Amino acid sequence: MAFSVSDVISLTQARASLSELADQVKAGAEKIITKNGESYVAIIDSQRLDYYHQLERERIHLLLIDEAGKALDDIAAGKVKDAHSTLNALKRRRAAKAHV
């Protein structure tokens, strides 16, 4: 989404017109609030924020599915180790480092 000059507001201006800004955001606008001339926070509709959070959760799920697929490929290729012996080897290495 492209922002116009009217979508970028100083924190001082936002304090003075919060109710009006909230109405504009509820109507579909997104506002960038600046502090000392730098981007500081954004004001977006709460439903849009929920949607963004849902997208992030879905992205995480897709990444997990991708990693599971890679793990299954490793299993199919025989790139596996016995869990018990691997854990025991890790414990032995930690114990050896602790004694050094």
Rosetta blueprint (number, residue, H / E / L):
1 M L
2 A L
3 F L
4 S L
5 V H
6 S H
7 D H
8 V E
9 I E
10 S E
11 L H
12 T H
13 Q H
14 A H
15 R H
16 A H
17 S L
18 L H
19 S H
20 E H
21 L H
22 A H
23 D H
24 Q H
25 V H
26 K H
27 A L
28 G L
29 A L
30 E L
31 K E
32 I E
33 I E
34 T E
35 K E
36 N L
37 G L
38 E E
39 S E
40 Y E
41 V E
42 A E
43 I E
44 I L
45 D L
46 S H
47 Q H
48 R H
49 L H
50 D H
51 Y H
52 Y H
53 H H
54 Q H
55 L H
56 E H
57 R H
58 E H
59 R H
60 I H
61 H H
62 L H
63 L H
64 L H
65 I H
66 D H
67 E H
68 A H
69 G H
70 K H
71 A H
72 L H
73 D H
74 D H
75 I H
76 A H
77 A L
78 G L
79 K L
80 V L
81 K L
82 D L
83 A H
84 H H
85 S H
86 T H
87 L H
88 N H
89 A H
90 L H
91 K H
92 R H
93 R H
94 R H
95 A H
96 A H
97 K H
98 A H
99 H L
100 V L
